[in-house]
């Protein structure tokens, strides 16, 4: 019985990850680009001259793409 349900369990996990990534993507769409958030002030950022953007919107988009990948 366990081996018969393995496919369904894996499919359910993939489906849940896709739903979460979709939620992150669309919720980050509503965040303005220049908005300051608690995420930006909770740790020290090192200026490594890479001109990276550190805000909640970008963090959510990165997480969404990681989950989908």
Predicted model as a PDB file, atoms N, CA, C, CB and O in Angstrom, pLDDT in the B-factor column:
MODEL        1                                                                  
ATOM      1  N   UNK A   1       0.827  -1.203   0.000  1.00 57.00           N  
ATOM      2  CA  UNK A   1       0.000   0.000   0.000  1.00 57.00           C  
ATOM      3  C   UNK A   1       0.868   1.262   0.000  1.00 57.00           C  
ATOM      4  CB  UNK A   1      -0.939   0.001   1.217  1.00 57.00           C  
ATOM      5  O   UNK A   1       0.534   2.256  -0.646  1.00 57.00           O  
ATOM      6  N   UNK A   2       1.982   1.209   0.731  1.00 68.00           N  
ATOM      7  CA  UNK A   2       2.844   2.394   0.824  1.00 68.00           C  
ATOM      8  C   UNK A   2       3.413   2.768  -0.539  1.00 68.00           C  
ATOM      9  CB  UNK A   2       3.987   2.150   1.819  1.00 68.00           C  
ATOM     10  O   UNK A   2       3.445   3.948  -0.888  1.00 68.00           O  
ATOM     11  N   UNK A   3       3.863   1.781  -1.317  1.00 72.00           N  
ATOM     12  CA  UNK A   3       4.450   2.077  -2.626  1.00 72.00           C  
ATOM     13  C   UNK A   3       3.413   2.589  -3.610  1.00 72.00           C  
ATOM     14  CB  UNK A   3       5.123   0.841  -3.191  1.00 72.00           C  
ATOM     15  O   UNK A   3       3.746   3.365  -4.506  1.00 72.00           O  
ATOM     16  N   UNK A   4       2.179   2.175  -3.462  1.00 73.00           N  
ATOM     17  CA  UNK A   4       1.137   2.644  -4.347  1.00 73.00           C  
ATOM     18  C   UNK A   4       0.811   4.123  -4.106  1.00 73.00           C  
ATOM     19  CB  UNK A   4      -0.108   1.797  -4.172  1.00 73.00           C  
ATOM     20  O   UNK A   4       0.406   4.824  -5.033  1.00 73.00           O  
ATOM     21  N   UNK A   5       0.985   4.596  -2.878  1.00 75.00           N  
ATOM     22  CA  UNK A   5       0.666   5.978  -2.546  1.00 75.00           C  
ATOM     23  C   UNK A   5       1.860   6.921  -2.687  1.00 75.00           C  
ATOM     24  CB  UNK A   5       0.134   6.048  -1.145  1.00 75.00           C  
ATOM     25  O   UNK A   5       1.703   8.131  -2.524  1.00 75.00           O  
ATOM     26  N   UNK A   6       3.039   6.398  -2.983  1.00 76.00           N  
ATOM     27  CA  UNK A   6       4.236   7.242  -3.094  1.00 76.00           C  
ATOM     28  C   UNK A   6       4.077   8.269  -4.208  1.00 76.00           C  
ATOM     29  CB  UNK A   6       5.483   6.378  -3.351  1.00 76.00           C  
ATOM     30  O   UNK A   6       4.435   9.434  -4.029  1.00 76.00           O  
ATOM     31  N   UNK A   7       3.548   7.856  -5.348  1.00 78.00           N  
ATOM     32  CA  UNK A   7       3.346   8.787  -6.466  1.00 78.00           C  
ATOM     33  C   UNK A   7       2.403   9.907  -6.063  1.00 78.00           C  
ATOM     34  CB  UNK A   7       2.793   8.047  -7.698  1.00 78.00           C  
ATOM     35  O   UNK A   7       2.663  11.074  -6.358  1.00 78.00           O  
ATOM     36  N   UNK A   8       1.324   9.569  -5.401  1.00 80.00           N  
ATOM     37  CA  UNK A   8       0.340  10.575  -5.014  1.00 80.00           C  
ATOM     38  C   UNK A   8       0.915  11.544  -3.980  1.00 80.00           C  
ATOM     39  CB  UNK A   8      -0.918   9.901  -4.461  1.00 80.00           C  
ATOM     40  O   UNK A   8       0.621  12.739  -4.021  1.00 80.00           O  
ATOM     41  N   UNK A   9       1.724  11.044  -3.063  1.00 81.00           N  
ATOM     42  CA  UNK A   9       2.359  11.901  -2.070  1.00 81.00           C  
ATOM     43  C   UNK A   9       3.338  12.864  -2.708  1.00 81.00           C  
ATOM     44  CB  UNK A   9       3.066  11.066  -1.027  1.00 81.00           C  
ATOM     45  O   UNK A   9       3.371  14.042  -2.353  1.00 81.00           O  
ATOM     46  N   UNK A  10       4.143  12.374  -3.655  1.00 84.00           N  
ATOM     47  CA  UNK A  10       5.100  13.247  -4.349  1.00 84.00           C  
ATOM     48  C   UNK A  10       4.387  14.286  -5.197  1.00 84.00           C  
ATOM     49  CB  UNK A  10       6.041  12.418  -5.228  1.00 84.00           C  
ATOM     50  O   UNK A  10       4.795  15.446  -5.231  1.00 84.00           O  
ATOM     51  N   UNK A  11       3.336  13.884  -5.875  1.00 87.00           N  
ATOM     52  CA  UNK A  11       2.563  14.821  -6.680  1.00 87.00           C  
ATOM     53  C   UNK A  11       1.933  15.896  -5.794  1.00 87.00           C  
ATOM     54  CB  UNK A  11       1.476  14.078  -7.476  1.00 87.00           C  
ATOM     55  O   UNK A  11       1.924  17.073  -6.155  1.00 87.00           O  
ATOM     56  N   UNK A  12       1.415  15.499  -4.653  1.00 88.00           N  
ATOM     57  CA  UNK A  12       0.806  16.456  -3.731  1.00 88.00           C  
ATOM     58  C   UNK A  12       1.839  17.463  -3.228  1.00 88.00           C  
ATOM     59  CB  UNK A  12       0.162  15.721  -2.545  1.00 88.00           C  
ATOM     60  O   UNK A  12       1.534  18.647  -3.083  1.00 88.00           O  
ATOM     61  N   UNK A  13       3.054  16.996  -2.964  1.00 89.00           N  
ATOM     62  CA  UNK A  13       4.116  17.903  -2.513  1.00 89.00           C  
ATOM     63  C   UNK A  13       4.490  18.900  -3.603  1.00 89.00           C  
ATOM     64  CB  UNK A  13       5.355  17.107  -2.085  1.00 89.00           C  
ATOM     65  O   UNK A  13       4.657  20.087  -3.323  1.00 89.00           O  
ATOM     66  N   UNK A  14       4.623  18.433  -4.837  1.00 90.00           N  
ATOM     67  CA  UNK A  14       4.924  19.340  -5.955  1.00 90.00           C  
ATOM     68  C   UNK A  14       3.818  20.368  -6.152  1.00 90.00           C  
ATOM     69  CB  UNK A  14       5.127  18.544  -7.248  1.00 90.00           C  
ATOM     70  O   UNK A  14       4.082  21.543  -6.408  1.00 90.00           O  
ATOM     71  N   UNK A  15       2.585  19.912  -6.029  1.00 92.00           N  
ATOM     72  CA  UNK A  15       1.451  20.812  -6.190  1.00 92.00           C  
ATOM     73  C   UNK A  15       1.442  21.881  -5.102  1.00 92.00           C  
ATOM     74  CB  UNK A  15       0.141  20.024  -6.166  1.00 92.00           C  
ATOM     75  O   UNK A  15       1.190  23.050  -5.394  1.00 92.00           O  
ATOM     76  N   UNK A  16       1.712  21.504  -3.860  1.00 93.00           N  
ATOM     77  CA  UNK A  16       1.745  22.474  -2.761  1.00 93.00           C  
ATOM     78  C   UNK A  16       2.887  23.469  -2.930  1.00 93.00           C  
ATOM     79  CB  UNK A  16       1.879  21.751  -1.418  1.00 93.00           C  
ATOM     80  O   UNK A  16       2.715  24.656  -2.655  1.00 93.00           O  
ATOM     81  N   UNK A  17       4.058  23.000  -3.380  1.00 92.00           N  
ATOM     82  CA  UNK A  17       5.173  23.914  -3.624  1.00 92.00           C  
ATOM     83  C   UNK A  17       4.845  24.916  -4.726  1.00 92.00           C  
ATOM     84  CB  UNK A  17       6.428  23.128  -3.994  1.00 92.00           C  
ATOM     85  O   UNK A  17       5.194  26.093  -4.625  1.00 92.00           O  
ATOM     86  N   UNK A  18       4.175  24.450  -5.774  1.00 92.00           N  
ATOM     87  CA  UNK A  18       3.776  25.346  -6.856  1.00 92.00           C  
ATOM     88  C   UNK A  18       2.795  26.402  -6.343  1.00 92.00           C  
ATOM     89  CB  UNK A  18       3.144  24.545  -8.015  1.00 92.00           C  
ATOM     90  O   UNK A  18       2.921  27.578  -6.684  1.00 92.00           O  
ATOM     91  N   UNK A  19       1.827  25.997  -5.532  1.00 94.00           N  
ATOM     92  CA  UNK A  19       0.862  26.950  -4.978  1.00 94.00           C  
ATOM     93  C   UNK A  19       1.558  27.994  -4.119  1.00 94.00           C  
ATOM     94  CB  UNK A  19      -0.202  26.219  -4.153  1.00 94.00           C  
ATOM     95  O   UNK A  19       1.224  29.177  -4.187  1.00 94.00           O  
ATOM     96  N   UNK A  20       2.537  27.562  -3.302  1.00 93.00           N  
ATOM     97  CA  UNK A  20       3.254  28.503  -2.450  1.00 93.00           C  
ATOM     98  C   UNK A  20       4.089  29.475  -3.289  1.00 93.00           C  
ATOM     99  CB  UNK A  20       4.152  27.746  -1.461  1.00 93.00           C  
ATOM    100  O   UNK A  20       4.127  30.670  -2.994  1.00 93.00           O  
ATOM    101  N   UNK A  21       4.754  28.975  -4.324  1.00 93.00           N  
ATOM    102  CA  UNK A  21       5.550  29.844  -5.190  1.00 93.00           C  
ATOM    103  C   UNK A  21       4.655  30.851  -5.909  1.00 93.00           C  
ATOM    104  CB  UNK A  21       6.343  29.009  -6.213  1.00 93.00           C  
ATOM    105  O   UNK A  21       5.014  32.019  -6.054  1.00 93.00           O  
ATOM    106  N   UNK A  22       3.501  30.393  -6.354  1.00 94.00           N  
ATOM    107  CA  UNK A  22       2.568  31.298  -7.020  1.00 94.00           C  
ATOM    108  C   UNK A  22       2.064  32.370  -6.065  1.00 94.00           C  
ATOM    109  CB  UNK A  22       1.389  30.517  -7.597  1.00 94.00           C  
ATOM    110  O   UNK A  22       1.911  33.528  -6.453  1.00 94.00           O  
ATOM    111  N   UNK A  23       1.805  31.987  -4.805  1.00 93.00           N  
ATOM    112  CA  UNK A  23       1.384  32.957  -3.795  1.00 93.00           C  
ATOM    113  C   UNK A  23       2.482  33.994  -3.559  1.00 93.00           C  
ATOM    114  CB  UNK A  23       1.029  32.244  -2.474  1.00 93.00           C  
ATOM    115  O   UNK A  23       2.198  35.191  -3.518  1.00 93.00           O  
ATOM    116  N   UNK A  24       3.737  33.548  -3.403  1.00 92.00           N  
ATOM    117  CA  UNK A  24       4.838  34.488  -3.195  1.00 92.00           C  
ATOM    118  C   UNK A  24       4.986  35.440  -4.372  1.00 92.00           C  
ATOM    119  CB  UNK A  24       6.142  33.735  -2.971  1.00 92.00           C  
ATOM    120  O   UNK A  24       5.177  36.642  -4.186  1.00 92.00           O  
ATOM    121  N   UNK A  25       4.898  34.903  -5.575  1.00 92.00           N  
ATOM    122  CA  UNK A  25       5.072  35.728  -6.768  1.00 92.00           C  
ATOM    123  C   UNK A  25       4.007  36.813  -6.855  1.00 92.00           C  
ATOM    124  CB  UNK A  25       5.035  34.860  -8.021  1.00 92.00           C  
ATOM    125  O   UNK A  25       4.328  37.983  -7.062  1.00 92.00           O  
ATOM    126  N   UNK A  26       2.750  36.435  -6.699  1.00 93.00           N  
ATOM    127  CA  UNK A  26       1.681  37.419  -6.854  1.00 93.00           C  
ATOM    128  C   UNK A  26       1.566  38.355  -5.654  1.00 93.00           C  
ATOM    129  CB  UNK A  26       0.363  36.714  -7.073  1.00 93.00           C  
ATOM    130  O   UNK A  26       1.120  39.492  -5.810  1.00 93.00           O  
ATOM    131  N   UNK A  27       1.956  37.905  -4.462  1.00 91.00           N  
ATOM    132  CA  UNK A  27       1.930  38.833  -3.327  1.00 91.00           C  
ATOM    133  C   UNK A  27       3.073  39.836  -3.423  1.00 91.00           C  
ATOM    134  CB  UNK A  27       2.014  38.064  -1.998  1.00 91.00           C  
ATOM    135  O   UNK A  27       2.934  40.968  -2.961  1.00 91.00           O  
ATOM    136  N   UNK A  28       4.201  39.442  -4.014  1.00 89.00           N  
ATOM    137  CA  UNK A  28       5.309  40.389  -4.180  1.00 89.00           C  
ATOM    138  C   UNK A  28       5.011  41.409  -5.272  1.00 89.00           C  
ATOM    139  CB  UNK A  28       6.604  39.642  -4.507  1.00 89.00           C  
ATOM    140  O   UNK A  28       5.585  42.498  -5.280  1.00 89.00           O  
ATOM    141  N   UNK A  29       4.125  41.065  -6.185  1.00 88.00           N  
ATOM    142  CA  UNK A  29       3.769  41.989  -7.263  1.00 88.00           C  
ATOM    143  C   UNK A  29       3.114  43.257  -6.714  1.00 88.00           C  
ATOM    144  CB  UNK A  29       2.830  41.304  -8.262  1.00 88.00           C  
ATOM    145  O   UNK A  29       3.232  44.327  -7.311  1.00 88.00           O  
ATOM    146  N   UNK A  30       2.429  43.137  -5.588  1.00 87.00           N  
ATOM    147  CA  UNK A  30       1.713  44.276  -5.010  1.00 87.00           C  
ATOM    148  C   UNK A  30       2.588  45.153  -4.118  1.00 87.00           C  
ATOM    149  CB  UNK A  30       0.538  43.781  -4.217  1.00 87.00           C  
ATOM    150  O   UNK A  30       2.134  46.208  -3.677  1.00 87.00           O  
ATOM    151  N   UNK A  31       3.819  44.752  -3.840  1.00 85.00           N  
ATOM    152  CA  UNK A  31       4.710  45.532  -2.984  1.00 85.00           C  
ATOM    153  C   UNK A  31       5.438  46.567  -3.852  1.00 85.00           C  
ATOM    154  CB  UNK A  31       5.732  44.601  -2.235  1.00 85.00           C  
ATOM    155  O   UNK A  31       6.074  46.196  -4.838  1.00 85.00           O  
ATOM    156  N   UNK A  32       5.358  47.855  -3.502  1.00 84.00           N  
ATOM    157  CA  UNK A  32       6.091  48.876  -4.285  1.00 84.00           C  
ATOM    158  C   UNK A  32       7.609  48.654  -4.196  1.00 84.00           C  
ATOM    159  CB  UNK A  32       5.735  50.307  -3.780  1.00 84.00           C  
ATOM    160  O   UNK A  32       8.101  48.109  -3.208  1.00 84.00           O  
ATOM    161  N   UNK A  33       8.331  49.070  -5.212  1.00 79.00           N  
ATOM    162  CA  UNK A  33       9.773  48.833  -5.291  1.00 79.00           C  
ATOM    163  C   UNK A  33      10.566  49.536  -4.195  1.00 79.00           C  
ATOM    164  CB  UNK A  33      10.283  49.275  -6.629  1.00 79.00           C  
ATOM    165  O   UNK A  33      11.494  48.944  -3.644  1.00 79.00           O  
ATOM    166  N   UNK A  34      10.238  50.745  -3.873  1.00 74.00           N  
ATOM    167  CA  UNK A  34      11.039  51.546  -2.932  1.00 74.00           C  
ATOM    168  C   UNK A  34      10.516  51.499  -1.503  1.00 74.00           C  
ATOM    169  CB  UNK A  34      11.084  52.979  -3.392  1.00 74.00           C  
ATOM    170  O   UNK A  34      10.925  52.323  -0.685  1.00 74.00           O  
ATOM    171  N   UNK A  35       9.639  50.578  -1.178  1.00 71.00           N  
ATOM    172  CA  UNK A  35       9.053  50.523   0.156  1.00 71.00           C  
ATOM    173  C   UNK A  35      10.059  49.983   1.163  1.00 71.00           C  
ATOM    174  CB  UNK A  35       7.789  49.658   0.153  1.00 71.00           C  
ATOM    175  O   UNK A  35      10.681  48.945   0.935  1.00 71.00           O  
ATOM    176  N   UNK A  36      10.215  50.685   2.268  1.00 68.00           N  
ATOM    177  CA  UNK A  36      11.070  50.223   3.349  1.00 68.00           C  
ATOM    178  C   UNK A  36      10.286  49.217   4.195  1.00 68.00           C  
ATOM    179  CB  UNK A  36      11.573  51.420   4.217  1.00 68.00           C  
ATOM    180  O   UNK A  36       9.099  49.412   4.459  1.00 68.00           O  
ATOM    181  N   UNK A  37      10.939  48.168   4.608  1.00 69.00           N  
ATOM    182  CA  UNK A  37      10.272  47.113   5.369  1.00 69.00           C  
ATOM    183  C   UNK A  37      11.182  46.646   6.494  1.00 69.00           C  
ATOM    184  CB  UNK A  37       9.886  45.925   4.452  1.00 69.00           C  
ATOM    185  O   UNK A  37      12.393  46.863   6.455  1.00 69.00           O  
ATOM    186  N   UNK A  38      10.592  46.006   7.492  1.00 72.00           N  
ATOM    187  CA  UNK A  38      11.367  45.485   8.614  1.00 72.00           C  
ATOM    188  C   UNK A  38      12.471  44.543   8.129  1.00 72.00           C  
ATOM    189  CB  UNK A  38      10.447  44.757   9.604  1.00 72.00           C  
ATOM    190  O   UNK A  38      13.535  44.473   8.744  1.00 72.00           O  
ATOM    191  N   UNK A  39      12.233  43.832   7.053  1.00 64.00           N  
ATOM    192  CA  UNK A  39      13.225  42.924   6.479  1.00 64.00           C  
ATOM    193  C   UNK A  39      14.529  43.665   6.190  1.00 64.00           C  
ATOM    194  CB  UNK A  39      12.683  42.277   5.191  1.00 64.00           C  
ATOM    195  O   UNK A  39      15.607  43.094   6.356  1.00 64.00           O  
ATOM    196  N   UNK A  40      14.450  44.916   5.764  1.00 66.00           N  
ATOM    197  CA  UNK A  40      15.639  45.680   5.399  1.00 66.00           C  
ATOM    198  C   UNK A  40      16.450  46.128   6.609  1.00 66.00           C  
ATOM    199  CB  UNK A  40      15.241  46.883   4.589  1.00 66.00           C  
ATOM    200  O   UNK A  40      17.644  46.395   6.472  1.00 66.00           O  
ATOM    201  N   UNK A  41      15.843  46.217   7.780  1.00 70.00           N  
ATOM    202  CA  UNK A  41      16.544  46.777   8.930  1.00 70.00           C  
ATOM    203  C   UNK A  41      16.896  45.744   9.997  1.00 70.00           C  
ATOM    204  CB  UNK A  41      15.713  47.854   9.544  1.00 70.00           C  
ATOM    205  O   UNK A  41      17.391  46.127  11.057  1.00 70.00           O  
ATOM    206  N   UNK A  42      16.666  44.474   9.768  1.00 73.00           N  
ATOM    207  CA  UNK A  42      16.915  43.481  10.816  1.00 73.00           C  
ATOM    208  C   UNK A  42      18.345  42.963  10.836  1.00 73.00           C  
ATOM    209  CB  UNK A  42      15.978  42.326  10.649  1.00 73.00           C  
ATOM    210  O   UNK A  42      18.750  42.344  11.819  1.00 73.00           O  
ATOM    211  N   UNK A  43      19.122  43.195   9.785  1.00 68.00           N  
ATOM    212  CA  UNK A  43      20.516  42.759   9.790  1.00 68.00           C  
ATOM    213  C   UNK A  43      21.368  43.748   9.009  1.00 68.00           C  
ATOM    214  CB  UNK A  43      20.652  41.339   9.197  1.00 68.00           C  
ATOM    215  O   UNK A  43      20.863  44.516   8.190  1.00 68.00           O  
ATOM    216  N   UNK A  44      22.664  43.714   9.275  1.00 72.00           N  
ATOM    217  CA  UNK A  44      23.598  44.615   8.594  1.00 72.00           C  
ATOM    218  C   UNK A  44      23.880  44.110   7.185  1.00 72.00           C  
ATOM    219  CB  UNK A  44      24.915  44.747   9.391  1.00 72.00           C  
ATOM    220  O   UNK A  44      24.222  42.942   6.998  1.00 72.00           O  
ATOM    221  N   UNK A  45      23.741  44.971   6.213  1.00 68.00           N  
ATOM    222  CA  UNK A  45      24.073  44.631   4.835  1.00 68.00           C  
ATOM    223  C   UNK A  45      25.505  45.053   4.554  1.00 68.00           C  
ATOM    224  CB  UNK A  45      23.092  45.305   3.838  1.00 68.00           C  
ATOM    225  O   UNK A  45      25.917  46.153   4.922  1.00 68.00           O  
ATOM    226  N   UNK A  46      26.252  44.191   3.911  1.00 74.00           N  
ATOM    227  CA  UNK A  46      27.623  44.501   3.523  1.00 74.00           C  
ATOM    228  C   UNK A  46      27.583  45.055   2.101  1.00 74.00           C  
ATOM    229  CB  UNK A  46      28.553  43.233   3.621  1.00 74.00           C  
ATOM    230  O   UNK A  46      27.048  44.421   1.192  1.00 74.00           O  
ATOM    231  N   UNK A  47      28.156  46.244   1.923  1.00 73.00           N  
ATOM    232  CA  UNK A  47      28.195  46.837   0.584  1.00 73.00           C  
ATOM    233  C   UNK A  47      29.371  46.227  -0.167  1.00 73.00           C  
ATOM    234  CB  UNK A  47      28.318  48.403   0.650  1.00 73.00           C  
ATOM    235  O   UNK A  47      30.513  46.652   0.007  1.00 73.00           O  
ATOM    236  N   UNK A  48      29.093  45.239  -0.995  1.00 76.00           N  
ATOM    237  CA  UNK A  48      30.151  44.553  -1.733  1.00 76.00           C  
ATOM    238  C   UNK A  48      30.279  45.056  -3.171  1.00 76.00           C  
ATOM    239  CB  UNK A  48      29.893  43.059  -1.735  1.00 76.00           C  
ATOM    240  O   UNK A  48      30.892  44.409  -4.020  1.00 76.00           O  
ATOM    241  N   UNK A  49      29.693  46.208  -3.421  1.00 78.00           N  
ATOM    242  CA  UNK A  49      29.763  46.878  -4.726  1.00 78.00           C  
ATOM    243  C   UNK A  49      29.140  46.049  -5.856  1.00 78.00           C  
ATOM    244  CB  UNK A  49      31.210  47.187  -5.067  1.00 78.00           C  
ATOM    245  O   UNK A  49      29.473  46.251  -7.023  1.00 78.00           O  
ATOM    246  N   UNK A  50      28.246  45.126  -5.519  1.00 73.00           N  
ATOM    247  CA  UNK A  50      27.567  44.352  -6.561  1.00 73.00           C  
ATOM    248  C   UNK A  50      26.256  45.005  -6.969  1.00 73.00           C  
ATOM    249  CB  UNK A  50      27.310  42.925  -6.082  1.00 73.00           C  
ATOM    250  O   UNK A  50      25.590  44.552  -7.900  1.00 73.00           O  
ATOM    251  N   UNK A  51      25.883  46.092  -6.254  1.00 68.00           N  
ATOM    252  CA  UNK A  51      24.666  46.849  -6.537  1.00 68.00           C  
ATOM    253  C   UNK A  51      23.424  45.965  -6.507  1.00 68.00           C  
ATOM    254  CB  UNK A  51      24.777  47.531  -7.888  1.00 68.00           C  
ATOM    255  O   UNK A  51      22.507  46.135  -7.309  1.00 68.00           O  
ATOM    256  N   UNK A  52      23.408  45.015  -5.567  1.00 67.00           N  
ATOM    257  CA  UNK A  52      22.241  44.148  -5.431  1.00 67.00           C  
ATOM    258  C   UNK A  52      21.126  44.872  -4.680  1.00 67.00           C  
ATOM    259  CB  UNK A  52      22.617  42.843  -4.703  1.00 67.00           C  
ATOM    260  O   UNK A  52      21.378  45.783  -3.892  1.00 67.00           O  
ATOM    261  N   UNK A  53      19.918  44.459  -4.935  1.00 68.00           N  
ATOM    262  CA  UNK A  53      18.747  45.069  -4.310  1.00 68.00           C  
ATOM    263  C   UNK A  53      18.295  44.158  -3.179  1.00 68.00           C  
ATOM    264  CB  UNK A  53      17.593  45.300  -5.347  1.00 68.00           C  
ATOM    265  O   UNK A  53      18.018  42.977  -3.386  1.00 68.00           O  
ATOM    266  N   UNK A  54      18.224  44.728  -1.977  1.00 71.00           N  
ATOM    267  CA  UNK A  54      17.806  43.957  -0.807  1.00 71.00           C  
ATOM    268  C   UNK A  54      16.513  44.543  -0.261  1.00 71.00           C  
ATOM    269  CB  UNK A  54      18.913  43.951   0.287  1.00 71.00           C  
ATOM    270  O   UNK A  54      16.538  45.463   0.556  1.00 71.00           O  
ATOM    271  N   UNK A  55      15.403  44.018  -0.704  1.00 78.00           N  
ATOM    272  CA  UNK A  55      14.136  44.418  -0.127  1.00 78.00           C  
ATOM    273  C   UNK A  55      13.202  43.216  -0.125  1.00 78.00           C  
ATOM    274  CB  UNK A  55      13.517  45.609  -0.905  1.00 78.00           C  
ATOM    275  O   UNK A  55      13.533  42.165  -0.675  1.00 78.00           O  
ATOM    276  N   UNK A  56      12.060  43.367   0.479  1.00 81.00           N  
ATOM    277  CA  UNK A  56      11.142  42.252   0.638  1.00 81.00           C  
ATOM    278  C   UNK A  56      10.615  41.754  -0.704  1.00 81.00           C  
ATOM    279  CB  UNK A  56       9.988  42.654   1.530  1.00 81.00           C  
ATOM    280  O   UNK A  56      10.437  40.551  -0.892  1.00 81.00           O  
ATOM    281  N   UNK A  57      10.368  42.658  -1.623  1.00 85.00           N  
ATOM    282  CA  UNK A  57       9.843  42.262  -2.928  1.00 85.00           C  
ATOM    283  C   UNK A  57      10.813  41.325  -3.649  1.00 85.00           C  
ATOM    284  CB  UNK A  57       9.565  43.501  -3.789  1.00 85.00           C  
ATOM    285  O   UNK A  57      10.409  40.284  -4.166  1.00 85.00           O  
ATOM    286  N   UNK A  58      12.065  41.692  -3.679  1.00 83.00           N  
ATOM    287  CA  UNK A  58      13.072  40.882  -4.364  1.00 83.00           C  
ATOM    288  C   UNK A  58      13.278  39.557  -3.634  1.00 83.00           C  
ATOM    289  CB  UNK A  58      14.406  41.649  -4.467  1.00 83.00           C  
ATOM    290  O   UNK A  58      13.455  38.518  -4.271  1.00 83.00           O  
ATOM    291  N   UNK A  59      13.256  39.589  -2.312  1.00 83.00           N  
ATOM    292  CA  UNK A  59      13.421  38.354  -1.544  1.00 83.00           C  
ATOM    293  C   UNK A  59      12.280  37.380  -1.820  1.00 83.00           C  
ATOM    294  CB  UNK A  59      13.497  38.663  -0.045  1.00 83.00           C  
ATOM    295  O   UNK A  59      12.511  36.177  -1.939  1.00 83.00           O  
ATOM    296  N   UNK A  60      11.061  37.883  -1.921  1.00 87.00           N  
ATOM    297  CA  UNK A  60       9.934  37.001  -2.221  1.00 87.00           C  
ATOM    298  C   UNK A  60      10.015  36.450  -3.634  1.00 87.00           C  
ATOM    299  CB  UNK A  60       8.619  37.740  -2.030  1.00 87.00           C  
ATOM    300  O   UNK A  60       9.701  35.282  -3.861  1.00 87.00           O  
ATOM    301  N   UNK A  61      10.429  37.269  -4.579  1.00 89.00           N  
ATOM    302  CA  UNK A  61      10.571  36.778  -5.946  1.00 89.00           C  
ATOM    303  C   UNK A  61      11.658  35.714  -6.043  1.00 89.00           C  
ATOM    304  CB  UNK A  61      10.884  37.932  -6.894  1.00 89.00           C  
ATOM    305  O   UNK A  61      11.475  34.706  -6.725  1.00 89.00           O  
ATOM    306  N   UNK A  62      12.790  35.927  -5.369  1.00 89.00           N  
ATOM    307  CA  UNK A  62      13.854  34.924  -5.359  1.00 89.00           C  
ATOM    308  C   UNK A  62      13.364  33.612  -4.773  1.00 89.00           C  
ATOM    309  CB  UNK A  62      15.058  35.429  -4.569  1.00 89.00           C  
ATOM    310  O   UNK A  62      13.639  32.539  -5.312  1.00 89.00           O  
ATOM    311  N   UNK A  63      12.634  33.702  -3.663  1.00 90.00           N  
ATOM    312  CA  UNK A  63      12.124  32.494  -3.029  1.00 90.00           C  
ATOM    313  C   UNK A  63      11.134  31.775  -3.929  1.00 90.00           C  
ATOM    314  CB  UNK A  63      11.470  32.830  -1.699  1.00 90.00           C  
ATOM    315  O   UNK A  63      11.135  30.546  -3.989  1.00 90.00           O  
ATOM    316  N   UNK A  64      10.297  32.517  -4.623  1.00 93.00           N  
ATOM    317  CA  UNK A  64       9.327  31.902  -5.522  1.00 93.00           C  
ATOM    318  C   UNK A  64      10.040  31.137  -6.639  1.00 93.00           C  
ATOM    319  CB  UNK A  64       8.390  32.970  -6.117  1.00 93.00           C  
ATOM    320  O   UNK A  64       9.659  30.010  -6.955  1.00 93.00           O  
ATOM    321  N   UNK A  65      11.064  31.736  -7.234  1.00 92.00           N  
ATOM    322  CA  UNK A  65      11.782  31.051  -8.301  1.00 92.00           C  
ATOM    323  C   UNK A  65      12.579  29.861  -7.793  1.00 92.00           C  
ATOM    324  CB  UNK A  65      12.703  32.014  -9.002  1.00 92.00           C  
ATOM    325  O   UNK A  65      12.716  28.862  -8.499  1.00 92.00           O  
ATOM    326  N   UNK A  66      13.108  29.954  -6.568  1.00 91.00           N  
ATOM    327  CA  UNK A  66      13.801  28.798  -5.987  1.00 91.00           C  
ATOM    328  C   UNK A  66      12.843  27.631  -5.765  1.00 91.00           C  
ATOM    329  CB  UNK A  66      14.467  29.187  -4.661  1.00 91.00           C  
ATOM    330  O   UNK A  66      13.177  26.480  -6.047  1.00 91.00           O  
ATOM    331  N   UNK A  67      11.671  27.932  -5.264  1.00 91.00           N  
ATOM    332  CA  UNK A  67      10.698  26.869  -4.991  1.00 91.00           C  
ATOM    333  C   UNK A  67      10.248  26.215  -6.294  1.00 91.00           C  
ATOM    334  CB  UNK A  67       9.477  27.430  -4.224  1.00 91.00           C  
ATOM    335  O   UNK A  67      10.118  24.992  -6.356  1.00 91.00           O  
ATOM    336  N   UNK A  68      10.013  27.005  -7.324  1.00 86.00           N  
ATOM    337  CA  UNK A  68       9.577  26.447  -8.605  1.00 86.00           C  
ATOM    338  C   UNK A  68      10.683  25.607  -9.241  1.00 86.00           C  
ATOM    339  CB  UNK A  68       9.153  27.570  -9.562  1.00 86.00           C  
ATOM    340  O   UNK A  68      10.414  24.576  -9.858  1.00 86.00           O  
ATOM    341  N   UNK A  69      11.932  26.058  -9.084  1.00 85.00           N  
ATOM    342  CA  UNK A  69      13.040  25.308  -9.659  1.00 85.00           C  
ATOM    343  C   UNK A  69      13.168  23.960  -8.995  1.00 85.00           C  
ATOM    344  CB  UNK A  69      14.343  26.082  -9.529  1.00 85.00           C  
ATOM    345  O   UNK A  69      14.052  23.179  -9.348  1.00 85.00           O  
TER     346      UNK A  69                                                      
ENDMDL                                                                          
END                                                                             
